[in-house]
């Protein structure tokens, strides 16, 4: 058991089928861990999407479980890390509210948009410029899918976010992201962290 006031790290990972969470001491000793599953909706035409509220529900459940198992753990949290699946696309309005279910990494509905980008810019040129192959699952293709297929959502969108960035911006920590989609976004605001944990515990049924 860790001693009181020893700094700890809280980490969340938003996965394809579940959100995972862990609390570790500063030297990497695990204190708590858990997993909370949620559904992914699959449909014809390459559809694979998740509800952002399900991510928050998982975070709330895991945080409450940690408190039941180790009361007072949140007082010692010195850093929070959030990571998640890549190649997503979640349109949000100017207040960070989700406008549509999130298109996750395996969603390939944007095949027509992918072909149009390839014809206009060239797949080889895009790879040389970005280091990423052109694919219907790419976030750029998904953004253009919204433009073509959901124009009202596209016009209302202020930003298109990855799942981890939605979790960060949704709790008013500022709009930040890693250098790549798979890089962990870490928040280190000393006066904010325990309040964040309390906020998770006290959120209503919608998580907003």
N, C-alpha and C positions, 0 to 999 in steps of 0.2 A: 504494500500500500504506500502511495506517495505521501510525503509529509505536506502539511498545509503550507500554502503560499509557494510551493514549487510550481514554476510556470508550466503550462500545458498547451498543447496544440489541438484544435478541433478541426477535423477534415471531413468534407463531404465529397462524394463522387456520384454524379448523376449518370447512371448507366442505361443500357438498352432495356432492361427488364426490372431494374431496382435501383434505389439510391442506397449507397453504403456510407457509413459514418464511423469515425474512429476518434478517440481521444488518446493522445500520447504525451508522455512527459518530455521535457526538453532534451533528454538524452535518448529518446526514441522508445522508451519502455511503454508498451500498450497498457492502457487503463480500462478502456471501454471500446466496444465495437458492436455494430449491428447492421442489419439489412432490412429494408422495407420495399416490398415489391409493388409494381403498378402495371397497368395494361398498356400495350401498344396496339393501336388500331391499324390493321392491315386491310387493304382492299385492292381491287383490280386497278390496273394502270400504274402500278408501282407505288401505291400509297402506303406510307408508314408514318404515323404521327402519334404524338403524345399530348396530353393535357398539362399545361404548366401548373395548374392547381394541384395535380397529382404529385409533382415534385415537392411543392410546399407541404402537402399533407404528409409526405414521407419524412421531410425534415422535422416537422412538428412531432410526429410520432416517435422518431428516434431520439430527439432531444428530451421529450418527456420520459422515455424509457431510461435514458442515461441518468436523469435526475432521480428516478425511483430507485435505481441501482446504486447510485453514489451521490447522495445529497450534498450540495455545495460545490460540486465539481466546476460549475461555470465561473466561480469567483477567480479561479486560477488560470483561466484561458488567456493566453498572451497573443495568440494568432489564430486566425481562421483561414483555412484553405478551401477553395471550391474548384473542382474540376468536373468535366463532363464529356459526353460524346461529341465528336467533331462533325463538321459538314452539316450542321443543322441550319434551320432558318425559322426564326420566330419574329413576326412583325409585331411591334409595340407602338402605342401612341406616345404623345409627348410626355405623358405622365408615367410611362413604363408599363402600361396595362396591355396585356396580350390581346391581340385582335383576331387570332385564329389559332387553332391547335398547331403545335410545333411540328414542322417537317424534320424528321430526324435523319441521321446519316444514311440510312438504307433506303430512304424515299427516292425513287427514280422517276417520278411523274414528269419531270421537266425535260424529257427526251427531245421534244421539238425545239425547245429553247436552246438546249445544248447543241443541236445540229445547226441552228441559226448562228450561234456564236462561232462555231467552228468554220462555217462558211464565210463569216465576215472577217474574222481575225486570224484563223488558222490554228489548229490544235498544236502544231509544232511551235509556232511563235508564242503561244500562251505558255507552253511548258518551258521554253527557254527563258521567258521573262519571269515566271513565277516559281518554277520548279514543281508545279502541280499539273497532273494530267487533266485534260478537259473531260468531264464526266457529267452525266445527267444528275448525279448525286451532289455535285458541287453547289455551294451556297449561292454563287452568282446565278447559276441556272434556275435555282429555286426562286430567287428574287424576281427574275424575269417571268417565271411562271405566274407569280402573283400579279405582276403588271398585266399579263395577257388574260389570265383566267379569273382573277379576283380583283378587278380594277378598283372597286370601292375600298377594299382592304389596303391595296397598294397606296392609294391616295391618302388614306388616313394614317398610314404608318409614318412614324418619325424616324425609326431605326429598325434594322433587322438584326437580331441578336442570336448568339449561341446560348445554349441552355444555362451554362454557368454564369454568363454575363447577365442573363435575366434575373437570376437569383441575387446577384450583387446589386444591380441597379434597382431592383424591386424594393429593396430595403434601404434605399436612399444612401448608399455608400458611394455614389458617383458612378459614371459610366466608364468602366475600365475593362481591358481584356489583356490576355497574354499575347506574346509575339506570334504564336501559332495557336490553332484551335485546341490543341491538346495540352498547352502549357497551363499550369495551375495558376489561378488568380488568387493571390494572397492579400488579405487585408490586415493591417497592423495599426489600428488606431487605439491607443492604450485606454482612452477614456470612453471608448465606444463598445468594446468587445463584450463585457458582461451585460451591458444593456441590450445588446443584440440577442444574447442567449435568453434573457428575460422576455424580450419581445417574442421570440419563437414560442415560448411557453404560454404566453398570454394571448396569442392571436386567436381571433374568432374562427368560426367554421370555414370561412372563405380564405383565411390566411392573408387578408389584405388589411 
